[in-house]
């Protein structure tokens, strides 16, 4: 159970970082998103939650981003490999 929670947490952090990076580059073509999605899937990543305008801040002064994605990987090595660049 702890291992699953760790993997989900890792996915949240990685997904948030990816979304922030993509938001920062407003001129990023849509094919960039496709490459990220394909790399995630190729390494065993599975989208388990996310969407647009669904994030809610619970006990935080920081406004949430309007999109988020949470991925789950079979292990940390798969997650690391998906995000190598």
C-alpha positions in Angstrom: 0.0 0.0 0.0 2.8 2.4 0.9 4.6 1.6 -2.4 1.4 2.4 -4.3 1.0 5.7 -2.5 4.6 6.6 -3.2 4.1 5.9 -6.9 1.0 8.0 -7.1 2.7 10.8 -5.3 5.6 10.6 -7.7 3.2 10.7 -10.6 1.5 13.8 -9.1 4.8 15.6 -8.7 6.0 14.7 -12.2 2.7 15.5 -13.8 2.5 18.9 -12.1 6.0 19.7 -13.2 5.2 18.7 -16.8 2.1 20.8 -16.9 4.0 23.8 -15.4 6.7 23.4 -18.1 4.1 23.1 -20.9 2.2 26.2 -19.6 5.4 28.2 -19.4 6.0 27.5 -23.1 2.9 28.9 -24.6 4.2 28.4 -28.1 4.8 24.7 -27.6 3.2 22.8 -30.5 0.6 20.2 -29.8 3.0 17.5 -31.0 5.1 18.1 -27.9 2.2 16.9 -25.7 1.9 13.9 -27.9 5.6 13.0 -27.4 5.2 13.3 -23.6 2.1 11.2 -23.6 3.7 8.5 -25.8 6.8 8.4 -23.6 4.7 7.9 -20.5 2.7 5.1 -22.1 5.8 3.4 -23.6 7.2 3.1 -20.1 4.1 1.7 -18.4 2.6 4.9 -17.2 -1.2 4.9 -16.8 -3.3 8.1 -16.5 -5.4 7.6 -13.4 -6.9 11.1 -12.9 -6.9 14.6 -14.2 -8.6 17.1 -16.4 -9.3 20.7 -17.0 -10.7 23.2 -14.5 -11.0 20.5 -11.8 -8.2 21.3 -9.4 -9.2 22.6 -6.0 -6.8 24.0 -3.4 -7.4 22.5 0.0 -5.8 24.5 2.8 -3.5 26.6 0.5 -3.2 30.2 -0.6 -1.8 29.2 -3.9 -4.3 29.1 -6.8 -4.3 25.7 -8.5 -3.5 25.4 -12.2 -6.5 24.8 -14.4 -5.2 21.4 -15.5 -3.6 18.5 -13.8 -2.7 14.9 -14.7 -1.9 12.0 -12.3 0.0 9.1 -13.7 0.8 5.8 -12.1 3.9 3.7 -13.1 4.7 0.1 -12.3 7.9 1.2 -10.5 10.2 4.2 -9.9 12.6 3.0 -12.6 9.8 3.2 -15.2 8.9 6.6 -14.1 12.5 7.8 -14.2 12.9 6.4 -17.7 9.7 8.1 -19.0 11.1 11.5 -17.9 14.7 11.2 -19.2 15.6 13.8 -21.7 
